[in-house]
Amino acid sequence: MIRVTDLYSGYGKVPILNAVSFEVSEHEMVAIIGPNGAGKSTLLKTIAGLVHPSSGKVVLEDQDVTGLPSYQIVRHGIAYVPEGGRVFPNMTVMDNLRMGAYSNRQTLKEGVLDEVFTLFPRLKERAEKFARTLSGGERQMLAIARGLVSRPKLLMLDEPSLGLAPKLVDEIYEKIRLLKESGLTVLLVEQNTTYALELADRGYVLENGRIFMEGSCAELASSDHVRKAYLGL
């Protein structure tokens, strides 16, 4: 589905990512774990076209999308859900969802809103409420739902558990599990290593802007380095 090769990226003259290479196959969920400041969010933002890479390649289904503006990235089929449940606070839930179809209005005619309301029934109940009135968990649900409205080939989730109470994290991850079971291809960046490794198929460990380890989630979970550094074992 997507292949990233020797990607270098950062902000201005500050390098963050150094020769990062990885791939995600169709219908696969891949987790990227690592400490704060490792470059996980920068990686997703670079793929999404929000940060311009200095070199390297991002190829989606044999199409080179490296460095394209974000609106073109969405049209190619990549949806990015930023950390912290960022939504448009002074717009209604329904208008937030419609914004998810900004680059592909056809999805609204194909019943995509009914699909996301089936997955997130609470959003249907609050469809005409302003997003600023939602709880933290509801805002995260809305952010994910807005990403789904474009019917992406690849959904990128950045720290979906950030700032949520444990009960809400369980609820959000149950929804992500359902998305995985539906066959959606997902790239998950998560600092909550336990959740990420329990749900994903494979994983990469990103440290100091480089891929430090890779393998199945079972292999990573049994690694002494991961157990000591990220699982507290």
Buried (B, 14 or more C-beta within 10 A) or exposed (E): BBBBBEBBBBEEEEBBBBEBBBBBEEEBBBBBBBBEEBBBBBBBBBBBBBBBBEEBBBBBEEEEBBBBEBEEBBBBBBBBBBBBBBBBEEBBBBBBBBBBBEBBEEBBEEEBBEBBBEBBEBBBEBBEBBBEEBBBBBBBBBBBBBBBBBBBBBBBBBBBBBBBEEEBBEBBBEBBEEBBEEEBBBBBBBBBBEBBBEBBBBBBBBBEBBBBBBBEBEBBBEBEEBBEBBBEE
